[in-house]
């Protein structure tokens, strides 16, 4: 690990997180009045650049390595012979291939049917409006009801 002053180390961490040099400089404790100049200068510094590269490599190793390991393991399962009582059981192979395809985004997104919600109003012979799930309402004289012919 590359040795940096505390303020420079803070700058590197803040810059790595948000990729904004001016903000990183201010958050690291540099003067807001000259933060953009300070950030520009720091981002040309060999030690700062080397530390940013270290952080990038550490991040890639922890994320990509685990994905790669999972893919390699699934591929191993997909290629295995799985003897069972009655010959070969292909289920683990097929499941492993399916998971690999999901990881690679090989499947089209699942389509969901649009939801349709119907609401019914009934006018009873005595002039009462009935809505299923609610209490009946009495129509007042002169009030029109909605009638839908179907």
N, C-alpha and C positions, 0 to 999 in steps of 0.2 A: 504494500500500500504506500502510496506517495504521501510524504509529509507536507502538510500545508499549515499555515497559521489558522487559528480558529475562525477568523473572519472569512478567510478565503475558502476554508472547508465549508462554512455555512453558505457562502455564495454558490459553491459547486452543487450542494444539495438542493438549494432553492432553484437554481437554474435547471438542474436535472428534472425536477418535478414539474415546473411550469414553462420551461423554455423561453422565459422572458428575462433578458439580461438586466434591464433597468429595475424591474421588480425584485429580482434576486439580489441585486446590489443593495437596494434599500432594505430588504428584509435581513440582509447580512450585517447591516449596521453602517453602511457607507452613506455619505451625505446625499440626500435626495436632490440637491441642486446640481450635482455633477454625477449622478448615478449612471446616466447613459454613457458618459465618457469612461467612467470607471469600469462599467460592464464591458465595453468595447475593448479596453486595454486588457482586462482580465481574460477575456475570451481569446486573446492572442498569446497568452502565457503558456509555455510548454507544459509546465507542471499542472496547470488547471486543465488543459486539454487531455493530458495523460490520465488524470483522475476521472474526468468525464468518460473517457474510453473504458477505464476499469469498471465504472458503474454500469455502462452499457453491456459489457461482457458478462458481468455478474448477473445482470437481469436476464440476458439471453440464456445463460447456462441454467438458471433456475426454471424458467418458463419453457423454453424450447426443448431443453433436455428432457423434461418430464413428459412433454407431448410426444417427443421422439421415442422415448422409452415405452410409452403406452402403445404407440403405433407398432413398434417392433414386437412387443409382447402379443398384441392382437394378431399381427401377421403370423407369428409363430403358432398361435392357436388355430388360425385359419388353415395352415398347412398341415396340421397334425392329423394322423390317423386316429380315429376314435372308435376302437372296437367295442362292441356291445354284445349282448347275448345273441342277437340275431343278425350278425354281420357288422356293418359299420354304421355308427350313429353320426349323422352329419350336422346335428343341431348346433353344437359349439362352434363348428367351422362357419356355418351360415351366420350365426349371431356375431361372431368376430368380424366377418366381412361387412355385415350390416353396420356395426359400430365404426369401423374404419371409413365406410362411405359417409356416415353422419359427420365424422370428424373432418372429412374433406369437403363437406357441403355438396355431395353428389346427388342428394335427393331434392326434388322440388319442394317448396314450402307446402305444408298441409293446408288444404282449402277447408274453410269452415262455411257451413250454410248460413245465409243471412237469417237472423231471427225476425219473425213476424209476430207481432202481438196484436191480437184482435180484442176489441172492446165492443160489447153488445149492450144496447139499451132496449128494453121492452116496455111498451105501453100496454098495460093491462086494460081489459074492458071497462073497469071502473074508473079509468083515468089516472091510475097510479103508474108512475115510471119505476120500472124495476131494472136495476143494474146488478148482475150477479156479483156476489161478494159484498154488497152494500144493502142498507135498508131501503125499502121502497119509498119514493118521494111522490107526493101528490101534486099533480099539475094544477096550477091556478088558472082560472078562466082567462082566456085571451092569450095564454102562453102556448106557443106552437111547439109541436114535437118534431123531431127529425125522423123522417121515414126514408129508409134506404130500400129500394126495390132490388131484389136479387133474383 
